[in-house]
């Protein structure tokens, strides 16, 4: 490790460049950077957040909903199979709803989710 630090200080440009390239590659390969699941964003004010006791699906809507071909467009949907991310998204939604803040949603603008609603991939 000491040799690595010395190479940065002592003009070890090749080692430094290689490490920078390696760090960039690792960052580019991370799930957050490589997630191309959604292709549209909307920034709006939440009017409805719905959860149900018999299902863990989350439905919510904005005052102005986007149109997606072949979707009902009544609600955005976060499917039940989202796991921990679902809990984080629900927390963000409820906070924005309670505080009347605007929120940014990443969604699929080409295909529908469960029940014909607009499939959400990112909240906040």
N, CA, C and O atoms as a printed pandas DataFrame, in Angstrom:
     atom_number atom_name residue_name chain_id  residue_number  x_coord  y_coord  z_coord
0              1         N          UNK        A               1    0.825   -1.193    0.000
1              2        CA          UNK        A               1    0.000    0.000    0.000
2              3         C          UNK        A               1    0.863    1.247    0.000
3              4         O          UNK        A               1    0.549    2.238   -0.660
4              5         N          UNK        A               2    1.963    1.185    0.754
5              6        CA          UNK        A               2    2.870    2.328    0.794
6              7         C          UNK        A               2    3.471    2.564   -0.580
7              8         O          UNK        A               2    3.600    3.711   -1.008
8              9         N          UNK        A               3    3.844    1.484   -1.285
9             10        CA          UNK        A               3    4.390    1.632   -2.633
10            11         C          UNK        A               3    3.368    2.276   -3.567
11            12         O          UNK        A               3    3.732    3.062   -4.442
12            13         N          UNK        A               4    2.113    1.949   -3.383
13            14        CA          UNK        A               4    1.067    2.525   -4.214
14            15         C          UNK        A               4    0.958    4.028   -3.976
15            16         O          UNK        A               4    0.819    4.804   -4.922
16            17         N          UNK        A               5    1.023    4.437   -2.701
17            18        CA          UNK        A               5    0.969    5.858   -2.379
18            19         C          UNK        A               5    2.197    6.565   -2.944
19            20         O          UNK        A               5    2.085    7.668   -3.479
20            21         N          UNK        A               6    3.371    5.935   -2.829
21            22        CA          UNK        A               6    4.580    6.533   -3.380
22            23         C          UNK        A               6    4.474    6.685   -4.893
23            24         O          UNK        A               6    4.955    7.672   -5.452
24            25         N          UNK        A               7    3.850    5.718   -5.559
25            26        CA          UNK        A               7    3.744    5.812   -7.012
26            27         C          UNK        A               7    2.856    6.984   -7.423
27            28         O          UNK        A               7    3.088    7.605   -8.460
28            29         N          UNK        A               8    1.840    7.288   -6.611
29            30        CA          UNK        A               8    1.020    8.466   -6.906
30            31         C          UNK        A               8    1.814    9.745   -6.723
31            32         O          UNK        A               8    1.718   10.667   -7.532
32            33         N          UNK        A               9    2.603    9.796   -5.652
33            34        CA          UNK        A               9    3.378   10.995   -5.354
34            35         C          UNK        A               9    4.605   11.108   -6.244
35            36         O          UNK        A               9    4.987   12.207   -6.646
36            37         N          UNK        A              10    5.215    9.983   -6.550
37            38        CA          UNK        A              10    6.489    9.988   -7.257
38            39         C          UNK        A              10    6.360    9.929   -8.761
39            40         O          UNK        A              10    7.341    9.610   -9.433
40            41         N          UNK        A              11    5.234   10.212   -9.311
41            42        CA          UNK        A              11    5.091   10.252  -10.760
42            43         C          UNK        A              11    4.759    8.901  -11.369
43            44         O          UNK        A              11    5.016    8.679  -12.552
44            45         N          UNK        A              12    4.206    8.014  -10.599
45            46        CA          UNK        A              12    3.798    6.724  -11.142
46            47         C          UNK        A              12    2.518    6.864  -11.935
47            48         O          UNK        A              12    1.481    6.324  -11.552
48            49         N          UNK        A              13    2.586    7.578  -13.023
49            50        CA          UNK        A              13    1.394    7.911  -13.808
50            51         C          UNK        A              13    0.717    6.678  -14.360
51            52         O          UNK        A              13   -0.508    6.622  -14.456
52            53         N          UNK        A              14    1.528    5.674  -14.727
53            54        CA          UNK        A              14    0.908    4.472  -15.294
54            55         C          UNK        A              14    0.059    3.755  -14.263
55            56         O          UNK        A              14   -1.047    3.311  -14.570
56            57         N          UNK        A              15    0.561    3.637  -13.051
57            58        CA          UNK        A              15   -0.199    2.976  -12.000
58            59         C          UNK        A              15   -1.431    3.808  -11.647
59            60         O          UNK        A              15   -2.526    3.269  -11.486
60            61         N          UNK        A              16   -1.246    5.125  -11.528
61            62        CA          UNK        A              16   -2.362    6.002  -11.213
62            63         C          UNK        A              16   -3.436    5.967  -12.290
63            64         O          UNK        A              16   -4.626    5.916  -11.980
64            65         N          UNK        A              17   -3.026    5.992  -13.546
65            66        CA          UNK        A              17   -3.985    5.935  -14.649
66            67         C          UNK        A              17   -4.717    4.605  -14.663
67            68         O          UNK        A              17   -5.920    4.553  -14.917
68            69         N          UNK        A              18   -3.988    3.530  -14.391
69            70        CA          UNK        A              18   -4.612    2.211  -14.374
70            71         C          UNK        A              18   -5.637    2.114  -13.251
71            72         O          UNK        A              18   -6.719    1.556  -13.436
72            73         N          UNK        A              19   -5.295    2.658  -12.087
73            74        CA          UNK        A              19   -6.243    2.621  -10.979
74            75         C          UNK        A              19   -7.463    3.486  -11.251
75            76         O          UNK        A              19   -8.579    3.103  -10.899
76            77         N          UNK        A              20   -7.272    4.638  -11.866
77            78        CA          UNK        A              20   -8.411    5.488  -12.227
78            79         C          UNK        A              20   -9.320    4.786  -13.223
79            80         O          UNK        A              20  -10.544    4.847  -13.109
80            81         N          UNK        A              21   -8.718    4.122  -14.195
81            82        CA          UNK        A              21   -9.506    3.383  -15.183
82            83         C          UNK        A              21  -10.264    2.244  -14.520
83            84         O          UNK        A              21  -11.420    1.986  -14.854
84            85         N          UNK        A              22   -9.616    1.559  -13.578
85            86        CA          UNK        A              22  -10.265    0.467  -12.858
86            87         C          UNK        A              22  -11.431    0.994  -12.013
87            88         O          UNK        A              22  -12.500    0.385  -11.984
88            89         N          UNK        A              23  -11.227    2.117  -11.331
89            90        CA          UNK        A              23  -12.295    2.704  -10.523
90            91         C          UNK        A              23  -13.466    3.138  -11.395
91            92         O          UNK        A              23  -14.624    2.932  -11.031
92            93         N          UNK        A              24  -13.167    3.739  -12.548
93            94        CA          UNK        A              24  -14.228    4.162  -13.462
94            95         C          UNK        A              24  -15.006    2.960  -13.973
95            96         O          UNK        A              24  -16.233    3.012  -14.063
96            97         N          UNK        A              25  -14.316    1.884  -14.308
97            98        CA          UNK        A              25  -14.971    0.669  -14.792
98            99         C          UNK        A              25  -15.882    0.088  -13.718
99           100         O          UNK        A              25  -17.000   -0.336  -14.011
100          101         N          UNK        A              26  -15.405    0.069  -12.474
101          102        CA          UNK        A              26  -16.226   -0.458  -11.381
102          103         C          UNK        A              26  -17.466    0.404  -11.171
103          104         O          UNK        A              26  -18.554   -0.120  -10.929
104          105         N          UNK        A              27  -17.309    1.713  -11.261
105          106        CA          UNK        A              27  -18.448    2.614  -11.106
106          107         C          UNK        A              27  -19.447    2.436  -12.242
107          108         O          UNK        A              27  -20.655    2.415  -12.008
108          109         N          UNK        A              28  -18.957    2.310  -13.456
109          110        CA          UNK        A              28  -19.841    2.153  -14.613
110          111         C          UNK        A              28  -20.572    0.823  -14.582
111          112         O          UNK        A              28  -21.662    0.705  -15.143
112          113         N          UNK        A              29  -19.991   -0.180  -13.937
113          114        CA          UNK        A              29  -20.613   -1.495  -13.883
114          115         C          UNK        A              29  -21.553   -1.655  -12.700
115          116         O          UNK        A              29  -22.209   -2.689  -12.570
116          117         N          UNK        A              30  -21.629   -0.658  -11.842
117          118        CA          UNK        A              30  -22.497   -0.774  -10.672
118          119         C          UNK        A              30  -23.958   -0.758  -11.119
119          120         O          UNK        A              30  -24.282   -0.152  -12.141
120          121         N          UNK        A              31  -24.848   -1.421  -10.363
121          122        CA          UNK        A              31  -26.251   -1.480  -10.761
122          123         C          UNK        A              31  -26.912   -0.120  -10.925
123          124         O          UNK        A              31  -27.737    0.057  -11.821
124          125         N          UNK        A              32  -26.567    0.840  -10.080
125          126        CA          UNK        A              32  -27.208    2.149  -10.175
126          127         C          UNK        A              32  -26.843    2.853  -11.473
127          128         O          UNK        A              32  -27.688    3.504  -12.087
128          129         N          UNK        A              33  -25.594    2.726  -11.893
129          130        CA          UNK        A              33  -25.164    3.404  -13.111
130          131         C          UNK        A              33  -25.633    2.667  -14.360
131          132         O          UNK        A              33  -25.819    3.281  -15.411
132          133         N          UNK        A              34  -25.826    1.356  -14.250
133          134        CA          UNK        A              34  -26.157    0.567  -15.427
134          135         C          UNK        A              34  -27.649    0.289  -15.560
135          136         O          UNK        A              34  -28.065   -0.411  -16.484
136          137         N          UNK        A              35  -28.456    0.824  -14.656
137          138        CA          UNK        A              35  -29.882    0.545  -14.696
138          139         C          UNK        A              35  -30.550    1.362  -15.800
139          140         O          UNK        A              35  -30.745    2.570  -15.668
140          141         N          UNK        A              36  -30.893    0.680  -16.885
141          142        CA          UNK        A              36  -31.568    1.336  -18.001
142          143         C          UNK        A              36  -33.009    0.858  -18.093
143          144         O          UNK        A              36  -33.585    0.830  -19.180
144          145         N          UNK        A              37  -33.596    0.482  -16.961
145          146        CA          UNK        A              37  -34.937   -0.071  -16.947
146          147         C          UNK        A              37  -35.996    0.956  -17.307
147          148         O          UNK        A              37  -37.008    0.617  -17.920
148          149         N          UNK        A              38  -35.774    2.191  -16.937
149          150        CA          UNK        A              38  -36.788    3.198  -17.207
150          151         C          UNK        A              38  -36.297    4.157  -18.277
151          152         O          UNK        A              38  -35.094    4.352  -18.452
152          153         N          UNK        A              39  -37.243    4.751  -18.989
153          154        CA          UNK        A              39  -36.879    5.616  -20.106
154          155         C          UNK        A              39  -37.637    6.942  -20.071
155          156         O          UNK        A              39  -37.614    7.701  -21.039
156          157         N          UNK        A              40  -38.306    7.217  -18.955
157          158        CA          UNK        A              40  -39.048    8.470  -18.839
158          159         C          UNK        A              40  -39.044    8.930  -17.385
159          160         O          UNK        A              40  -38.950    8.119  -16.463
160          161         N          UNK        A              41  -39.146   10.225  -17.197
161          162        CA          UNK        A              41  -39.224   10.822  -15.865
162          163         C          UNK        A              41  -40.399   11.788  -15.825
163          164         O          UNK        A              41  -40.784   12.376  -16.835
164          165         N          UNK        A              42  -40.949   11.932  -14.643
165          166        CA          UNK        A              42  -41.975   12.944  -14.431
166          167         C          UNK        A              42  -41.757   13.540  -13.049
167          168         O          UNK        A              42  -41.422   12.833  -12.099
168          169         N          UNK        A              43  -41.948   14.817  -12.953
169          170        CA          UNK        A              43  -41.814   15.550  -11.700
170          171         C          UNK        A              43  -43.189   16.115  -11.384
171          172         O          UNK        A              43  -43.741   16.890  -12.166
172          173         N          UNK        A              44  -43.735   15.733  -10.254
173          174        CA          UNK        A              44  -45.082   16.191   -9.982
174          175         C          UNK        A              44  -45.467   16.145   -8.521
175          176         O          UNK        A              44  -44.658   15.849   -7.641
176          177         N          UNK        A              45  -46.732   16.447   -8.295
177          178        CA          UNK        A              45  -47.323   16.508   -6.965
178          179         C          UNK        A              45  -48.218   15.289   -6.773
179          180         O          UNK        A              45  -49.113   15.039   -7.580
180          181         N          UNK        A              46  -47.977   14.535   -5.714
181          182        CA          UNK        A              46  -48.770   13.340   -5.440
182          183         C          UNK        A              46  -50.175   13.705   -4.979
183          184         O          UNK        A              46  -50.366   14.578   -4.132
184          185         N          UNK        A              47  -51.151   13.016   -5.556
185          186        CA          UNK        A              47  -52.530   13.212   -5.121
186          187         C          UNK        A              47  -53.072   11.984   -4.399
187          188         O          UNK        A              47  -54.018   12.088   -3.618
188          189         N          UNK        A              48  -52.468   10.811   -4.660
189          190        CA          UNK        A              48  -52.935    9.563   -4.065
190          191         C          UNK        A              48  -51.760    8.638   -3.822
191          192         O          UNK        A              48  -50.876    8.523   -4.671
192          193         N          UNK        A              49  -51.739    7.976   -2.670
193          194        CA          UNK        A              49  -50.815    6.876   -2.386
194          195         C          UNK        A              49  -51.662    5.772   -1.777
195          196         O          UNK        A              49  -52.281    5.960   -0.730
196          197         N          UNK        A              50  -51.689    4.612   -2.439
197          198        CA          UNK        A              50  -52.542    3.503   -2.003
198          199         C          UNK        A              50  -51.711    2.271   -1.683
199          200         O          UNK        A              50  -50.846    1.877   -2.465
200          201         N          UNK        A              51  -51.973    1.663   -0.530
201          202        CA          UNK        A              51  -51.406    0.365   -0.174
202          203         C          UNK        A              51  -52.550   -0.502    0.330
203          204         O          UNK        A              51  -53.584    0.011    0.757
204          205         N          UNK        A              52  -52.368   -1.793    0.279
205          206        CA          UNK        A              52  -53.423   -2.725    0.666
206          207         C          UNK        A              52  -52.876   -3.760    1.631
207          208         O          UNK        A              52  -51.699   -4.113    1.560
208          209         N          UNK        A              53  -53.723   -4.254    2.537
209          210        CA          UNK        A              53  -53.283   -5.239    3.525
210          211         C          UNK        A              53  -53.038   -6.609    2.907
211          212         O          UNK        A              53  -52.170   -7.343    3.378
212          213         N          UNK        A              54  -53.769   -6.967    1.880
213          214        CA          UNK        A              54  -53.627   -8.285    1.286
214          215         C          UNK        A              54  -52.560   -8.371    0.209
215          216         O          UNK        A              54  -52.316   -9.456   -0.318
216          217         N          UNK        A              55  -51.924   -7.274   -0.129
217          218        CA          UNK        A              55  -50.941   -7.231   -1.213
218          219         C          UNK        A              55  -49.934   -6.135   -0.879
219          220         O          UNK        A              55  -50.280   -5.156   -0.218
220          221         N          UNK        A              56  -48.698   -6.294   -1.328
221          222        CA          UNK        A              56  -47.686   -5.284   -1.039
222          223         C          UNK        A              56  -47.438   -4.355   -2.220
223          224         O          UNK        A              56  -46.467   -3.597   -2.223
224          225         N          UNK        A              57  -48.304   -4.410   -3.215
225          226        CA          UNK        A              57  -48.198   -3.492   -4.347
226          227         C          UNK        A              57  -48.520   -2.074   -3.878
227          228         O          UNK        A              57  -49.397   -1.876   -3.037
228          229         N          UNK        A              58  -47.809   -1.095   -4.424
229          230        CA          UNK        A              58  -48.054    0.312   -4.112
230          231         C          UNK        A              58  -48.584    0.987   -5.374
231          232         O          UNK        A              58  -47.993    0.870   -6.447
232          233         N          UNK        A              59  -49.686    1.684   -5.236
233          234        CA          UNK        A              59  -50.242    2.485   -6.319
234          235         C          UNK        A              59  -50.215    3.947   -5.893
235          236         O          UNK        A              59  -50.476    4.265   -4.733
236          237         N          UNK        A              60  -49.900    4.831   -6.829
237          238        CA          UNK        A              60  -49.950    6.260   -6.528
238          239         C          UNK        A              60  -50.205    7.029   -7.810
239          240         O          UNK        A              60  -50.018    6.515   -8.913
240          241         N          UNK        A              61  -50.636    8.272   -7.643
241          242        CA          UNK        A              61  -50.924    9.087   -8.817
242          243         C          UNK        A              61  -50.492   10.528   -8.589
243          244         O          UNK        A              61  -50.319   10.976   -7.456
244          245         N          UNK        A              62  -50.324   11.236   -9.694
245          246        CA          UNK        A              62  -50.008   12.655   -9.709
246          247         C          UNK        A              62  -51.239   13.419  -10.146
247          248         O          UNK        A              62  -52.209   12.838  -10.632
248          249         N          UNK        A              63  -51.188   14.729   -9.966
249          250        CA          UNK        A              63  -52.294   15.546  -10.435
250          251         C          UNK        A              63  -52.396   15.506  -11.956
251          252         O          UNK        A              63  -53.495   15.608  -12.500
252          253         N          UNK        A              64  -51.264   15.359  -12.655
253          254        CA          UNK        A              64  -51.257   15.177  -14.111
254          255         C          UNK        A              64  -50.474   13.917  -14.428
255          256         O          UNK        A              64  -49.258   13.869  -14.244
256          257         N          UNK        A              65  -51.175   12.897  -14.906
257          258        CA          UNK        A              65  -50.540   11.612  -15.217
258          259         C          UNK        A              65  -50.074   11.594  -16.673
259          260         O          UNK        A              65  -50.747   12.139  -17.548
260          261         N          UNK        A              66  -48.923   10.966  -16.932
261          262        CA          UNK        A              66  -48.462   10.843  -18.312
262          263         C          UNK        A              66  -49.282    9.791  -19.055
263          264         O          UNK        A              66  -49.956    8.970  -18.432
264          265         N          UNK        A              67  -49.226    9.816  -20.352
265          266        CA          UNK        A              67  -49.890    8.782  -21.141
266          267         C          UNK        A              67  -48.839    7.799  -21.627
267          268         O          UNK        A              67  -47.791    8.191  -22.142
268          269         N          UNK        A              68  -49.134    6.522  -21.457
269          270        CA          UNK        A              68  -48.266    5.433  -21.916
270          271         C          UNK        A              68  -49.132    4.543  -22.793
271          272         O          UNK        A              68  -50.225    4.152  -22.384
272          273         N          UNK        A              69  -48.660    4.215  -24.000
273          274        CA          UNK        A              69  -49.467    3.385  -24.901
274          275         C          UNK        A              69  -49.927    2.085  -24.233
275          276         O          UNK        A              69  -49.135    1.400  -23.585
276          277         N          UNK        A              70  -51.183    1.757  -24.391
277          278        CA          UNK        A              70  -51.809    0.523  -23.899
278          279         C          UNK        A              70  -51.916    0.430  -22.383
279          280         O          UNK        A              70  -52.299   -0.625  -21.877
280          281         N          UNK        A              71  -51.600    1.476  -21.636
281          282        CA          UNK        A              71  -51.769    1.469  -20.177
282          283         C          UNK        A              71  -53.026    2.249  -19.817
283          284         O          UNK        A              71  -53.435    3.165  -20.531
284          285         N          UNK        A              72  -53.628    1.869  -18.699
285          286        CA          UNK        A              72  -54.806    2.597  -18.246
286          287         C          UNK        A              72  -54.429    4.013  -17.847
287          288         O          UNK        A              72  -55.213    4.944  -18.031
288          289         N          UNK        A              73  -53.228    4.180  -17.301
289          290        CA          UNK        A              73  -52.746    5.496  -16.934
290          291         C          UNK        A              73  -53.359    6.077  -15.683
291          292         O          UNK        A              73  -53.095    7.231  -15.348
292          293         N          UNK        A              74  -54.181    5.298  -14.976
293          294        CA          UNK        A              74  -54.804    5.819  -13.752
294          295         C          UNK        A              74  -53.812    5.945  -12.618
295          296         O          UNK        A              74  -53.877    6.891  -11.834
296          297         N          UNK        A              75  -52.886    4.992  -12.525
297          298        CA          UNK        A              75  -51.931    4.973  -11.417
298          299         C          UNK        A              75  -50.545    4.587  -11.905
299          300         O          UNK        A              75  -50.377    3.964  -12.953
300          301         N          UNK        A              76  -49.551    4.983  -11.102
301          302        CA          UNK        A              76  -48.221    4.395  -11.190
302          303         C          UNK        A              76  -48.254    3.177  -10.288
303          304         O          UNK        A              76  -48.990    3.163   -9.301
304          305         N          UNK        A              77  -47.466    2.147  -10.607
305          306        CA          UNK        A              77  -47.439    0.950   -9.784
306          307         C          UNK        A              77  -45.994    0.565   -9.449
307          308         O          UNK        A              77  -45.112    0.576  -10.308
308          309         N          UNK        A              78  -45.781    0.223   -8.169
309          310        CA          UNK        A              78  -44.534   -0.390   -7.721
310          311         C          UNK        A              78  -44.923   -1.813   -7.344
311          312         O          UNK        A              78  -45.622   -2.017   -6.352
312          313         N          UNK        A              79  -44.483   -2.798   -8.119
313          314        CA          UNK        A              79  -44.902   -4.183   -7.890
314          315         C          UNK        A              79  -44.453   -4.724   -6.534
315          316         O          UNK        A              79  -43.526   -4.200   -5.916
316          317         N          UNK        A              80  -45.117   -5.763   -6.094
317          318        CA          UNK        A              80  -44.840   -6.374   -4.799
318          319         C          UNK        A              80  -43.458   -7.005   -4.722
319          320         O          UNK        A              80  -42.933   -7.176   -3.622
320          321         N          UNK        A              81  -42.853   -7.356   -5.848
321          322        CA          UNK        A              81  -41.578   -8.076   -5.837
322          323         C          UNK        A              81  -40.344   -7.174   -5.740
323          324         O          UNK        A              81  -39.242   -7.629   -6.045
324          325         N          UNK        A              82  -40.490   -5.938   -5.333
325          326        CA          UNK        A              82  -39.377   -5.001   -5.254
326          327         C          UNK        A              82  -38.523   -5.173   -3.993
327          328         O          UNK        A              82  -37.417   -4.635   -3.952
328          329         N          UNK        A              83  -38.973   -5.881   -2.983
329          330        CA          UNK        A              83  -38.195   -6.135   -1.782
330          331         C          UNK        A              83  -37.908   -4.882   -0.979
331          332         O          UNK        A              83  -38.798   -4.061   -0.756
332          333         N          UNK        A              84  -36.645   -4.734   -0.539
333          334        CA          UNK        A              84  -36.238   -3.606    0.292
334          335         C          UNK        A              84  -36.408   -2.282   -0.442
335          336         O          UNK        A              84  -36.778   -1.278    0.167
336          337         N          UNK        A              85  -36.145   -2.273   -1.728
337          338        CA          UNK        A              85  -36.315   -1.043   -2.504
338          339         C          UNK        A              85  -37.752   -0.551   -2.406
339          340         O          UNK        A              85  -37.990    0.656   -2.386
340          341         N          UNK        A              86  -38.701   -1.456   -2.345
341          342        CA          UNK        A              86  -40.110   -1.091   -2.229
342          343         C          UNK        A              86  -40.359   -0.312   -0.943
343          344         O          UNK        A              86  -41.089    0.679   -0.957
344          345         N          UNK        A              87  -39.767   -0.742    0.167
345          346        CA          UNK        A              87  -39.925   -0.038    1.439
346          347         C          UNK        A              87  -39.335    1.363    1.374
347          348         O          UNK        A              87  -39.925    2.309    1.896
348          349         N          UNK        A              88  -38.189    1.504    0.746
349          350        CA          UNK        A              88  -37.558    2.812    0.604
350          351         C          UNK        A              88  -38.404    3.727   -0.279
351          352         O          UNK        A              88  -38.569    4.910    0.020
352          353         N          UNK        A              89  -38.934    3.178   -1.359
353          354        CA          UNK        A              89  -39.777    3.976   -2.251
354          355         C          UNK        A              89  -41.063    4.396   -1.561
355          356         O          UNK        A              89  -41.515    5.528   -1.730
356          357         N          UNK        A              90  -41.661    3.491   -0.783
357          358        CA          UNK        A              90  -42.870    3.841   -0.041
358          359         C          UNK        A              90  -42.581    4.963    0.956
359          360         O          UNK        A              90  -43.387    5.880    1.113
360          361         N          UNK        A              91  -41.451    4.891    1.615
361          362        CA          UNK        A              91  -41.068    5.946    2.552
362          363         C          UNK        A              91  -40.934    7.290    1.842
363          364         O          UNK        A              91  -41.412    8.306    2.346
364          365         N          UNK        A              92  -40.293    7.304    0.685
365          366        CA          UNK        A              92  -40.144    8.543   -0.077
366          367         C          UNK        A              92  -41.501    9.086   -0.527
367          368         O          UNK        A              92  -41.754   10.289   -0.461
368          369         N          UNK        A              93  -42.367    8.180   -0.985
369          370        CA          UNK        A              93  -43.698    8.603   -1.433
370          371         C          UNK        A              93  -44.515    9.204   -0.295
371          372         O          UNK        A              93  -45.116   10.267   -0.452
372          373         N          UNK        A              94  -44.539    8.528    0.847
373          374        CA          UNK        A              94  -45.333    9.019    1.969
374          375         C          UNK        A              94  -44.794   10.339    2.514
375          376         O          UNK        A              94  -45.565   11.203    2.933
376          377         N          UNK        A              95  -43.490   10.492    2.507
377          378        CA          UNK        A              95  -42.898   11.762    2.945
378          379         C          UNK        A              95  -43.303   12.889    2.006
379          380         O          UNK        A              95  -43.716   13.959    2.455
380          381         N          UNK        A              96  -43.185   12.652    0.704
381          382        CA          UNK        A              96  -43.564   13.675   -0.276
382          383         C          UNK        A              96  -45.060   13.982   -0.206
383          384         O          UNK        A              96  -45.467   15.136   -0.335
384          385         N          UNK        A              97  -45.869   12.955   -0.003
385          386        CA          UNK        A              97  -47.315   13.153    0.083
386          387         C          UNK        A              97  -47.677   13.974    1.322
387          388         O          UNK        A              97  -48.492   14.894    1.246
388          389         N          UNK        A              98  -47.073   13.640    2.453
389          390        CA          UNK        A              98  -47.381   14.309    3.715
390          391         C          UNK        A              98  -46.922   15.762    3.721
391          392         O          UNK        A              98  -47.616   16.637    4.240
392          393         N          UNK        A              99  -45.754   16.013    3.144
393          394        CA          UNK        A              99  -45.194   17.366    3.164
394          395         C          UNK        A              99  -45.607   18.195    1.946
395          396         O          UNK        A              99  -45.216   19.356    1.826
396          397         N          UNK        A             100  -46.387   17.611    1.053
397          398        CA          UNK        A             100  -46.856   18.279   -0.167
398          399         C          UNK        A             100  -45.693   18.706   -1.070
399          400         O          UNK        A             100  -45.776   19.710   -1.778
400          401         N          UNK        A             101  -44.612   17.927   -1.031
401          402        CA          UNK        A             101  -43.443   18.198   -1.875
402          403         C          UNK        A             101  -43.659   17.578   -3.251
403          404         O          UNK        A             101  -44.385   16.594   -3.391
404          405         N          UNK        A             102  -43.033   18.153   -4.248
405          406        CA          UNK        A             102  -43.003   17.549   -5.566
406          407         C          UNK        A             102  -41.944   16.459   -5.552
407          408         O          UNK        A             102  -40.963   16.551   -4.814
408          409         N          UNK        A             103  -42.138   15.428   -6.366
409          410        CA          UNK        A             103  -41.214   14.294   -6.385
410          411         C          UNK        A             103  -40.972   13.863   -7.824
411          412         O          UNK        A             103  -41.843   14.018   -8.680
412          413         N          UNK        A             104  -39.798   13.328   -8.085
413          414        CA          UNK        A             104  -39.416   12.864   -9.417
414          415         C          UNK        A             104  -39.553   11.342   -9.479
415          416         O          UNK        A             104  -39.080   10.628   -8.594
416          417         N          UNK        A             105  -40.200   10.862  -10.525
417          418        CA          UNK        A             105  -40.444    9.430  -10.711
418          419         C          UNK        A             105  -39.803    8.985  -12.021
419          420         O          UNK        A             105  -39.970    9.636  -13.053
420          421         N          UNK        A             106  -39.070    7.877  -11.978
421          422        CA          UNK        A             106  -38.546    7.247  -13.187
422          423         C          UNK        A             106  -39.438    6.069  -13.535
423          424         O          UNK        A             106  -39.636    5.176  -12.712
424          425         N          UNK        A             107  -39.973    6.059  -14.736
425          426        CA          UNK        A             107  -40.933    5.020  -15.108
426          427         C          UNK        A             107  -40.679    4.546  -16.537
427          428         O          UNK        A             107  -39.912    5.153  -17.284
428          429         N          UNK        A             108  -41.343    3.446  -16.897
429          430        CA          UNK        A             108  -41.244    2.903  -18.247
430          431         C          UNK        A             108  -42.337    3.541  -19.088
431          432         O          UNK        A             108  -43.522    3.312  -18.844
432          433         N          UNK        A             109  -41.954    4.330  -20.066
433          434        CA          UNK        A             109  -42.910    5.040  -20.901
434          435         C          UNK        A             109  -43.371    4.246  -22.106
435          436         O          UNK        A             109  -44.010    4.798  -23.002
436          437         N          UNK        A             110  -43.052    2.936  -22.144
437          438        CA          UNK        A             110  -43.418    2.134  -23.310
438          439         C          UNK        A             110  -44.196    0.875  -22.973
439          440         O          UNK        A             110  -44.942    0.373  -23.814
440          441         N          UNK        A             111  -44.040    0.354  -21.766
441          442        CA          UNK        A             111  -44.754   -0.859  -21.391
442          443         C          UNK        A             111  -45.492   -0.663  -20.082
443          444         O          UNK        A             111  -45.126    0.177  -19.260
444          445         N          UNK        A             112  -46.531   -1.451  -19.906
445          446        CA          UNK        A             112  -47.368   -1.355  -18.711
446          447         C          UNK        A             112  -46.887   -2.313  -17.633
447          448         O          UNK        A             112  -46.238   -3.320  -17.917
448          449         N          UNK        A             113  -47.215   -1.984  -16.401
449          450        CA          UNK        A             113  -46.940   -2.861  -15.277
450          451         C          UNK        A             113  -48.161   -3.690  -14.948
451          452         O          UNK        A             113  -49.091   -3.775  -15.751
452          453         N          UNK        A             114  -48.171   -4.303  -13.772
453          454        CA          UNK        A             114  -49.309   -5.110  -13.352
454          455         C          UNK        A             114  -50.603   -4.295  -13.342
455          456         O          UNK        A             114  -50.615   -3.140  -12.917
456          457         N          UNK        A             115  -51.671   -4.898  -13.807
457          458        CA          UNK        A             115  -52.974   -4.248  -13.824
458          459         C          UNK        A             115  -53.109   -3.162  -14.871
459          460         O          UNK        A             115  -54.085   -2.411  -14.859
460          461         N          UNK        A             116  -52.142   -3.064  -15.784
461          462        CA          UNK        A             116  -52.205   -2.052  -16.828
462          463         C          UNK        A             116  -51.780   -0.667  -16.383
463          464         O          UNK        A             116  -51.942    0.300  -17.127
464          465         N          UNK        A             117  -51.234   -0.559  -15.173
465          466        CA          UNK        A             117  -50.777    0.732  -14.674
466          467         C          UNK        A             117  -49.333    0.996  -15.119
467          468         O          UNK        A             117  -48.683    0.117  -15.683
468          469         N          UNK        A             118  -48.847    2.193  -14.864
469          470        CA          UNK        A             118  -47.527    2.618  -15.332
470          471         C          UNK        A             118  -46.460    2.097  -14.358
471          472         O          UNK        A             118  -46.499    2.401  -13.166
472          473         N          UNK        A             119  -45.527    1.326  -14.867
473          474        CA          UNK        A             119  -44.497    0.666  -14.075
474          475         C          UNK        A             119  -43.418    1.639  -13.638
475          476         O          UNK        A             119  -42.825    2.330  -14.466
476          477         N          UNK        A             120  -43.161    1.695  -12.329
477          478        CA          UNK        A             120  -42.182    2.619  -11.737
478          479         C          UNK        A             120  -40.893    1.859  -11.429
479          480         O          UNK        A             120  -40.920    0.733  -10.932
480          481         N          UNK        A             121  -39.759    2.506  -11.737
481          482        CA          UNK        A             121  -38.447    1.948  -11.428
482          483         C          UNK        A             121  -37.676    2.781  -10.425
483          484         O          UNK        A             121  -36.739    2.278   -9.805
484          485         N          UNK        A             122  -38.042    4.041  -10.247
485          486        CA          UNK        A             122  -37.276    4.904   -9.347
486          487         C          UNK        A             122  -38.186    5.969   -8.751
487          488         O          UNK        A             122  -39.004    6.568   -9.450
488          489         N          UNK        A             123  -38.035    6.196   -7.457
489          490        CA          UNK        A             123  -38.792    7.237   -6.761
490          491         C          UNK        A             123  -37.794    8.175   -6.090
491          492         O          UNK        A             123  -36.903    7.734   -5.364
492          493         N          UNK        A             124  -37.952    9.457   -6.341
493          494        CA          UNK        A             124  -37.105   10.439   -5.671
494          495         C          UNK        A             124  -35.976   10.957   -6.504
495          496         O          UNK        A             124  -35.198   11.790   -6.040
